[in-house]
Amino acid sequence: MLIYEDDSHEENLNAVFINEGMPQQERLHKLNQIAIQQMTVLENVESRKVLTTNQ
């Protein structure tokens, strides 16, 4: 379910970037950066859960 929500969020951001007149290549780069950042946050959350349950 989380992946679906992220996809929807990225589609909304893409629409905003299109409305701003951002070129496709720049939109792709920006959306990729956002996706990487979101994955990093999720990985950190999961790591904290593992550390908490192991203590």
Helices and strands as residue ranges (DSSP letters): H 2-19, H 24-54
